[in-house]
Amino acid sequence: MPTQTFPLFFKANLLLTALLFTLFLSFNQGYTLLTFGVTLAGAIGSAGVLYLLFALILLPLRWSPRWRLPLSALLFILTDVALLTDLFIYKLFGFHINAMVLNILTSPDALDSIQAGVMPLILFGGLVVGSVALEWYLLHRLHRLSLPTQQRLNRLSNRVILLPLLVIILGEKVSYGVASLFSYNAIVSKFRVIPLYQPLTFRRIAAKHFGFKAEEQAKYSIQTDATLHYPLRPLTLAPDQKPFPIFIIASDAVKYTILSPELTPHLTAFAKESLNFKHHYSGGNSTRFGIFSLMYGLNATYWFSFLNANQKPLLFDILQQLHYQIDIFSSTNTNWPEFRKTCYVAIQSSIHDRFEGVPWRKDRQNTDCFLQSLTPTTTPRFSFVFLDAPHGYSYPQAFNLHHAPKEEINYLKVTQGSQELQKVIKRYKNAVAYNDALFGEMIAKLKAVGLYEESLILFTSDHGQEFFEQGNFGHNTAFSEGQTHIPLLMKLPKSLQNQGLGRAINDSLSSHQDLVPTLLTLLGVTSDPQSYSNGKDLLAPTFHRDYVLSANWNNNAIITPTRTYLFSNLPNKMFSSEIRDSQSYQLLSKERVPSQLILHAIDENKKFIRP
């Protein structure tokens, strides 16, 4: 047997696998010459890294010539079949093969859920047969070459393939690392289509040795440059509508369980006159994704595509058609998160966010600005007020109701059961109580100017705040009850209060994604909410949810009353999916995710992305 057969066979398969990796680049859109070049290098480099691993695996077979070629051929066949299968899976679901997808494919009802028929099985069989035939053909051709020819081809391939491949791997890793460091999402987001891609980042080194603090950005996202198909059909509005005032008041980081007569007396009193959605969840566990899901009625996974397209919400289109006066009062700057490029892109002149000082002072100024805007008027109004004090545990000393110490919190010592944690909780409660008082002022002013009775008034939050109740701290760290279960109180206009609306709310989950279809339906939009939203009309007699979807930069959570199913968008975390108890957030093993539930969530996540 010629001694050069194996290295030639190995490098021929490397070229074939690199070609398969490049096929995934077709799932990206909007390439520039730079982004295509770097992403192409990333695909080829990923194949090179994979084959470097194969070389190590096959190294012990160097001393077993009889088994070296057949076992390596089997490895290459499995690799190519897996890549082609992943190509099909990615086209179908928008995900690479991961634990969630494997769960679907190995579930007894998978074929019924996917409804793919027998053709995929035939194609899979064809892939296997074709791969075996190709490997046999390569070995047959290589065996027929003379030893001098093999030696010459091996030397040539070393110069033409191996050396350039090392340069490509080094170049693409450095390029990705620099793009990630400077949050150049136009490059970084393209890499998400490459299977098994292992990113190299310089953030820790830059921060530790050079003091460079990069802005937090998404490493991967759902088709940042994809063409949106939103809405699926133009909205229709019934004639002769009678608009009513709408006021949405949101306080940052307020979890549902914090509300009580002692701590939040004004909200408690308001709840008695309102619909109280006791099982309401945010669309995300951070501000960016919570507010996005609230304003668009969409899953937070669409954030990246809508930001890239500067796509405005349909809610404001309808409000403008109905001649509403629109005002956004925000204690936080709306440039970051990038709400001026998403939620408020079409209403820039309606934004009031130039407030100064610590969070509670900004909340005070913000509230005063809102109160001054409230005057008797016949023009329909829409106001969104966003307060921030609980996020920063900020409050005036007059609201130190829980006797929190004045010294700074040492967050390195904030652990479960620690004294530092108790200090944080006391400050959090003070901040929530302060915002409750501001909410009371707003309600009093609405009543004073005669707007309260006929207004739709909402109180909610962008996300919750956890203090190790389920094992985590803060927010954006888990999809636990403490971080996603938030209040939603809705007072209907007096003219709608005796119509039996909202009868199903106490028995069902609800989500931020449901607010836009609820409001638009009340405003006279007759279009099916499924044509423009991932949500449902909360006030419909048939309203019901089997699950809610919450998401952040890279992770998704399907939350049901008993189980929370977690999966990542990151290729290098493809097998890190988890199943947790929804109440305790304890990790569960030996359970399977219902395949139909996953498929429905995936369909909703790609519904408004044009194929």
C-alpha positions in Angstrom: 0.0 0.0 0.0 1.5 3.4 -1.0 2.6 5.3 2.1 1.2 8.6 0.8 -2.4 7.5 0.4 -3.6 8.5 3.8 -2.3 12.2 3.8 -3.7 12.7 0.3 -7.0 11.1 1.4 -7.1 13.3 4.5 -6.5 16.5 2.6 -9.0 15.6 -0.1 -11.7 15.2 2.6 -10.6 18.5 4.2 -11.3 20.3 0.9 -14.7 18.6 0.6 -15.7 19.4 4.2 -14.5 23.0 3.7 -16.8 23.2 0.7 -19.7 22.0 2.8 -19.0 24.6 5.4 -19.1 27.4 2.8 -22.6 26.3 1.7 -23.9 27.7 5.0 -22.9 31.2 4.0 -25.9 31.3 1.7 -28.2 31.7 4.8 -26.7 35.2 5.4 -27.9 38.2 3.4 -26.5 41.7 2.8 -22.9 40.8 2.5 -20.3 43.5 1.7 -16.9 42.5 0.2 -15.4 42.7 3.7 -18.0 40.8 5.6 -18.2 38.0 2.9 -14.4 37.7 2.9 -14.1 37.4 6.6 -17.1 35.0 6.9 -15.7 32.8 4.1 -12.4 32.6 5.9 -14.4 31.7 9.1 -16.1 28.8 7.3 -12.9 27.5 5.8 -11.1 28.0 9.1 -13.7 26.1 11.0 -13.2 23.1 8.7 -9.4 23.4 9.3 -9.8 23.4 13.1 -12.2 20.4 12.8 -9.6 18.5 10.8 -6.8 19.4 13.2 -8.9 17.7 15.8 -9.4 14.7 13.5 -5.6 14.5 13.0 -5.1 14.1 16.7 -7.9 11.5 17.0 -6.4 9.5 14.1 -2.8 9.8 15.3 -2.8 6.5 17.2 -3.8 4.7 14.1 -0.5 5.6 12.4 0.8 2.3 13.7 -2.2 0.4 12.5 -2.2 0.7 8.7 -4.8 -1.9 8.3 -7.5 0.1 10.2 -6.3 3.6 9.4 -8.0 4.2 6.1 -11.3 2.5 6.8 -11.8 4.2 10.2 -10.8 7.6 8.8 -13.2 7.0 5.9 -16.0 6.2 8.4 -15.2 9.4 10.4 -15.3 11.5 7.2 -18.6 9.9 6.1 -20.2 10.7 9.5 -18.9 14.3 9.3 -20.2 15.0 5.8 -23.6 13.4 6.5 -23.8 15.4 9.8 -23.0 18.7 7.9 -25.5 18.1 5.2 -28.1 17.1 7.7 -27.3 20.3 9.7 -27.7 22.3 6.4 -31.3 20.9 6.1 -32.0 21.5 9.8 -30.8 25.1 9.6 -32.9 25.8 6.5 -35.9 24.3 8.2 -35.6 25.7 11.8 -33.0 28.6 11.6 -30.9 26.7 14.2 -27.9 24.3 13.9 -28.2 20.8 15.3 -28.4 21.3 19.0 -29.9 19.5 22.0 -33.3 21.1 21.3 -33.4 19.9 17.7 -32.2 16.5 18.6 -35.0 16.3 21.1 -37.5 17.0 18.4 -35.9 14.5 16.0 -35.8 11.7 18.6 -39.3 12.3 20.0 -41.9 9.7 19.1 -44.2 12.3 17.6 -41.4 14.2 15.8 -42.5 13.3 12.3 -46.1 14.1 13.0 -45.0 17.5 14.5 -42.7 18.4 11.6 -45.0 16.9 9.0 -42.1 16.3 6.6 -43.2 13.0 5.2 -41.0 10.2 4.0 -38.9 12.3 1.6 -36.4 13.5 4.2 -35.7 9.9 5.2 -35.1 9.0 1.5 -32.8 12.0 1.2 -30.9 11.0 4.3 -30.4 7.5 3.0 -29.2 9.0 -0.3 -26.7 11.1 1.6 -25.3 8.1 3.4 -25.0 6.1 0.2 -23.6 9.0 -1.7 -21.0 9.7 1.0 -19.9 6.1 1.1 -19.6 6.0 -2.7 -17.6 9.2 -2.8 -15.1 7.9 -0.2 -14.7 4.6 -2.0 -14.1 6.5 -5.3 -11.4 8.7 -3.7 -9.6 5.7 -2.2 -9.8 3.8 -5.5 -8.3 6.7 -7.4 -5.6 7.4 -4.9 -4.6 3.7 -4.8 -4.1 3.7 -8.6 -1.6 6.6 -8.5 2.1 5.7 -8.5 4.2 6.4 -5.4 6.2 9.2 -7.1 3.0 10.8 -8.2 1.5 10.6 -4.8 4.7 12.1 -3.2 4.6 15.0 -5.7 0.9 15.7 -5.1 1.5 15.5 -1.3 4.3 18.1 -1.4 2.2 20.3 -3.7 -0.9 20.0 -1.4 1.2 21.0 1.6 2.1 24.2 -0.1 -1.3 25.0 -1.6 -3.5 23.8 1.2 -1.9 23.5 4.6 0.1 26.7 4.7 -2.6 28.9 3.4 -5.1 27.2 5.7 -3.0 28.1 8.8 -2.9 31.8 7.6 -6.7 31.7 7.0 -7.4 30.3 10.5 -5.1 32.9 12.2 -6.6 35.7 10.1 -10.2 34.9 10.7 -9.8 34.4 14.5 -8.0 37.7 14.8 -10.6 39.4 12.6 -13.5 38.0 14.7 -11.8 39.0 17.9 -11.3 42.6 16.8 -14.8 42.9 15.4 -16.2 41.5 18.7 -14.0 43.9 20.8 -15.4 46.9 18.9 -18.9 45.5 18.7 -18.8 45.5 14.9 -22.0 43.5 14.6 -22.0 43.6 10.7 -19.1 41.1 10.9 -19.8 39.3 14.1 -23.5 38.4 13.3 -22.5 36.7 10.0 -20.6 34.0 11.8 -23.7 32.5 13.4 -24.5 30.5 10.3 -21.2 28.6 10.5 -21.6 25.3 12.3 -19.3 24.5 15.2 -17.7 27.9 15.0 -15.4 28.6 18.0 -15.0 32.3 18.5 -11.8 34.0 19.7 -12.4 37.2 21.7 -10.0 39.7 23.3 -12.4 41.3 25.7 -10.9 40.0 29.0 -7.3 40.7 27.9 -8.3 44.2 26.7 -10.1 44.9 29.9 -7.5 43.4 32.3 -4.3 44.7 30.7 -5.4 47.8 28.8 -8.4 49.0 30.7 -10.6 48.7 27.6 -14.3 48.2 28.3 -16.2 47.1 25.3 -19.9 47.7 25.1 -22.0 44.6 25.5 -23.2 43.4 22.1 -24.9 40.3 20.7 -22.3 37.8 19.5 -25.0 36.0 17.5 -28.5 37.0 16.6 -31.3 36.0 14.4 -30.5 37.1 10.8 -29.4 40.7 11.5 -29.6 41.6 7.8 -32.7 39.6 6.9 -35.5 41.2 5.0 -38.4 41.7 7.3 -41.9 40.5 6.3 -43.7 42.6 8.9 -46.6 42.7 9.0 -47.6 39.7 7.0 -50.5 41.7 5.6 -51.5 45.4 5.9 -53.5 46.2 9.0 -57.2 47.1 8.6 -58.9 49.6 10.9 -62.6 49.7 11.4 -64.3 53.1 10.6 -65.8 55.5 13.1 -63.5 54.7 16.0 -63.7 56.6 19.3 -60.2 56.7 20.6 -59.6 56.8 24.4 -56.6 58.0 26.3 -53.9 55.4 26.9 -51.3 55.7 29.7 -48.6 53.0 30.2 -46.5 53.5 33.3 -43.5 51.1 33.7 -41.0 50.9 36.5 -37.7 49.2 35.9 -36.9 45.9 37.5 -40.2 45.3 39.5 -40.9 41.7 40.1 -44.5 40.5 40.7 -43.9 39.3 44.3 -42.7 42.7 45.5 -46.2 44.2 45.4 -47.9 44.5 48.8 -50.2 46.8 50.7 -47.3 47.8 53.0 -44.7 48.5 50.3 -46.8 49.6 47.3 -50.1 51.0 48.7 -50.9 53.0 45.6 -50.4 50.1 43.2 -52.4 47.9 45.6 -55.3 50.4 45.5 -55.0 50.7 41.7 -55.1 46.9 41.4 -58.5 46.8 43.0 -59.9 48.9 40.1 -57.9 47.0 37.5 -57.5 43.6 35.8 -54.6 41.9 37.6 -52.7 39.6 35.4 -51.2 37.3 38.0 -49.1 35.1 35.7 -47.6 37.8 33.5 -44.1 37.5 32.0 -41.7 39.8 30.3 -40.5 39.0 26.8 -36.9 39.3 28.1 -34.9 39.4 31.3 -33.3 42.8 30.6 -34.6 46.3 29.6 -33.8 46.1 25.9 -35.7 42.9 25.3 -38.5 43.6 27.7 -39.4 47.0 26.3 -39.0 45.7 22.7 -41.6 42.9 23.3 -43.9 45.4 25.0 -43.9 47.9 22.2 -43.9 45.5 19.2 -45.9 42.6 20.5 -43.1 40.4 19.2 -40.6 37.9 20.6 -37.4 39.5 21.7 -35.5 37.4 19.2 -36.5 39.9 16.5 -34.7 42.8 18.2 -31.5 42.4 16.1 -33.3 42.4 12.7 -35.6 45.3 13.6 -32.7 47.3 15.0 -30.7 46.8 11.7 -33.8 47.8 9.6 -34.8 50.7 11.9 -38.3 49.2 11.8 -40.9 51.1 13.7 -43.7 49.5 15.7 -47.1 49.2 14.1 -48.6 50.4 17.4 -47.5 54.0 16.7 -48.6 53.8 13.1 -52.2 53.1 14.3 -52.0 55.8 17.0 -50.9 58.4 14.4 -53.7 57.3 12.0 -56.1 58.0 14.9 -54.5 61.4 15.6 -53.2 60.6 19.0 -50.8 63.0 20.8 -47.9 60.7 21.6 -45.4 61.3 24.4 -42.5 59.1 25.7 -41.2 60.1 29.2 -38.1 58.1 30.0 -35.8 58.5 33.0 -33.1 56.6 31.0 -31.5 57.9 27.8 -33.3 56.3 24.9 -30.1 56.2 22.8 -28.9 53.2 24.8 -30.5 50.7 24.6 -31.2 51.8 21.0 -34.8 52.6 21.4 -34.5 55.7 19.2 -33.6 53.3 16.4 -36.3 50.8 17.1 -39.4 51.5 19.3 -39.3 55.3 18.9 -37.7 55.7 15.5 -40.8 57.4 14.0 -41.6 59.6 17.0 -38.3 61.2 17.8 -39.9 64.6 18.7 -42.2 62.9 21.2 -39.4 61.8 23.5 -38.6 63.4 26.8 -35.5 61.9 28.3 -33.1 64.7 29.1 -33.1 64.3 32.9 -30.1 64.6 35.2 -28.8 63.2 38.4 -29.0 59.8 40.1 -32.0 57.6 39.1 -34.4 58.7 41.7 -33.8 62.4 40.8 -34.4 61.6 37.2 -37.6 59.8 38.1 -38.7 62.9 40.0 -38.0 65.2 37.0 -39.6 62.7 34.7 -42.7 62.5 36.8 -43.0 66.3 37.0 -42.6 66.5 33.2 -45.5 64.0 32.8 -47.7 65.7 35.4 -47.2 69.1 33.7 -48.3 67.6 30.3 -51.6 66.5 31.8 -54.3 69.0 30.9 -57.9 68.7 30.0 -58.0 68.0 26.2 -60.2 66.5 23.6 -57.2 65.2 21.7 -56.6 61.5 22.4 -53.4 60.9 24.2 -50.9 58.1 24.4 -48.2 58.4 27.1 -45.5 55.9 28.1 -43.7 56.7 31.3 -40.6 54.8 32.2 -39.1 55.1 35.7 -35.7 53.7 36.7 -35.1 53.9 40.5 -35.4 50.2 41.4 -32.9 49.3 38.7 -30.2 51.2 40.6 -31.6 50.7 44.1 -32.0 54.5 44.2 -34.3 56.6 46.5 -34.2 59.8 48.5 -33.4 59.6 52.2 -37.0 60.4 53.0 -37.9 57.0 51.5 -35.5 55.0 53.5 -38.4 53.1 54.9 -36.4 49.9 55.5 -33.5 51.6 57.2 -30.9 50.6 54.7 -27.3 51.7 55.7 -25.7 54.6 53.9 -22.4 52.9 53.1 -21.6 51.6 49.7 -22.6 48.0 48.9 -19.6 45.6 48.3 -21.1 43.5 45.5 -18.3 41.0 45.8 -19.8 40.0 49.1 -23.3 39.8 47.9 -24.0 36.2 48.3 -27.0 34.1 49.3 -27.9 34.9 53.0 -25.2 37.5 53.4 -25.6 40.8 55.2 -24.6 42.7 52.0 -27.5 41.0 50.2 -29.9 42.2 52.9 -28.6 45.8 52.4 -29.4 45.5 48.7 -32.9 44.1 49.3 -33.6 47.0 51.7 -32.5 49.5 49.1 -34.5 47.8 46.4 -37.6 47.9 48.5 -37.1 51.6 49.2 -36.7 52.3 45.5 -39.9 50.4 44.7 -41.8 52.2 47.4 -40.5 55.5 46.0 -41.7 54.7 42.5 -45.1 53.6 44.0 -45.4 57.1 45.5 -44.7 58.7 42.1 -47.3 56.4 40.6 -49.8 57.6 43.2 -49.1 61.2 42.1 -49.7 60.4 38.5 -53.0 58.7 39.3 -54.1 61.6 41.4 -53.3 64.1 38.6 -55.2 62.0 36.0 -58.2 62.1 38.3 -57.8 65.8 38.9 -57.8 66.7 35.2 -60.7 64.3 34.4 -58.7 61.8 32.4 -58.8 58.9 34.8 -62.3 57.4 34.2 -62.2 57.0 30.5 -58.5 56.1 30.2 -56.9 52.8 29.7 -54.1 52.8 32.3 -51.4 50.1 32.5 -48.7 49.5 35.1 -46.0 47.0 34.4 -42.2 46.5 34.3 -39.5 45.7 31.8 -38.2 42.7 33.8 -37.9 41.4 37.3 -35.1 41.4 39.9 -33.9 38.3 41.7 -32.1 38.1 45.0 -31.0 34.4 45.0 -34.6 33.2 45.5 -34.0 30.8 42.6 -30.2 30.7 42.8 -29.3 33.9 40.8 -28.8 37.6 41.4 -30.1 40.6 39.6 -31.5 40.2 36.1 -30.2 39.1 32.7 -28.6 36.1 34.5 -31.5 33.6 34.3 -35.1 33.2 33.1 -36.3 32.5 36.7 -39.5 33.6 38.2 -37.8 36.5 39.9 -36.3 37.8 36.7 -39.3 37.3 34.3 -42.5 37.2 36.3 -43.6 40.9 36.5 -46.8 42.8 37.3 -49.4 43.8 34.8 -52.3 45.9 36.0 -54.8 47.2 33.4 -57.6 49.6 34.2 -60.1 49.7 31.3 -62.0 52.8 30.3 -65.3 53.1 32.2 -67.2 52.5 29.0 -65.5 49.0 28.6 -65.7 47.9 32.2 -69.0 46.1 32.1 -68.4 44.0 29.0 -66.9 41.0 30.7 -63.5 41.6 29.2 -60.5 39.7 30.6 -62.5 36.8 32.2 -59.7 34.3 31.5 -56.7 36.2 32.8 -56.3 34.6 36.3 -56.1 31.1 34.8 -53.6 31.6 32.1 -50.1 32.8 31.4 -49.7 36.2 29.7 -46.9 37.9 28.1 -45.6 41.4 27.1 -46.1 40.1 23.5 -49.9 40.2 24.2 -50.2 43.9 24.9 -49.9 45.3 21.4 -52.6 43.0 19.9 -54.8 43.8 22.9 -54.4 47.6 22.4 -54.8 47.5 18.7 -58.0 45.3 18.9 -59.5 47.8 21.4 -58.5 50.6 19.0 -60.5 49.0 16.2 -57.8 47.0 14.2 -59.7 44.1 12.7 -56.7 42.2 11.4 -55.8 38.8 12.9 -53.1 39.5 15.6 -51.1 36.6 14.2 -50.5 38.6 11.1 -48.5 41.2 13.0 -47.6 39.8 16.4 -46.5 36.8 18.4 -49.1 37.7 21.0 -52.8 37.4 21.5 -55.7 39.6 22.6 -55.6 39.4 26.4 -59.3 40.4 26.6 -60.6 37.8 24.2 -62.9 35.3 25.8 -60.8 32.4 24.4 -57.5 33.9 25.5 -55.1 31.1 26.6 -51.4 30.5 26.5 -49.5 27.2 26.9 -46.2 29.0 27.2 -44.5 32.3 27.0 -41.2 33.0 25.3 -38.5 35.1 26.9 -35.1 35.9 25.4 -31.9 37.9 25.7 -28.7 38.3 23.7 -28.1 34.7 23.0 -30.5 32.6 24.9 -34.2 31.7 24.7 -36.6 30.4 27.3 -39.9 28.6 26.8 -41.7 29.1 30.1 -44.7 26.9 31.0 -46.4 26.8 34.4 -44.3 23.8 35.5 -41.2 23.7 33.2 -38.8 26.2 31.7 -36.9 25.0 28.6 -33.7 26.9 27.9 -31.7 26.8 24.6 -28.9 29.0 23.2 -28.4 30.5 19.8 -24.6 30.1 20.1 -23.1 27.3 17.9 -20.4 26.6 20.6 -23.2 26.0 23.1 -25.3 23.7 20.9 -25.6 21.0 23.5 -26.2 23.2 26.5 -30.0 23.2 26.5 -31.6 22.8 29.9 -34.9 21.8 31.5 -35.7 23.6 34.8 -38.5 23.6 37.2 -40.4 26.9 36.6 -40.9 27.7 40.3 -37.6 26.6 41.9 -35.5 26.9 38.8 -33.8 23.6 39.7 -32.1 21.8 36.9 -34.0 18.7 35.9 -32.6 15.6 34.1 -34.1 12.7 32.3 -37.0 14.8 30.8 -37.8 15.6 27.3 -39.0 18.8 25.7 -42.4 18.5 24.0 -41.5 18.6 20.3 -44.6 20.4 19.3 -43.9 23.2 21.8 -40.4 23.7 20.4 -41.6 23.7 16.8 -44.3 26.3 17.6 -41.7 28.6 19.3 -39.3 28.2 16.3 -42.0 29.1 13.8 -43.0 32.2 15.8 -39.3 33.2 16.0 -39.0 33.2 12.2 -42.5 34.1 11.1 -41.7 37.8 10.3 -38.3 37.0 8.6 -38.6 36.7 4.8 -37.1 33.4 3.7 
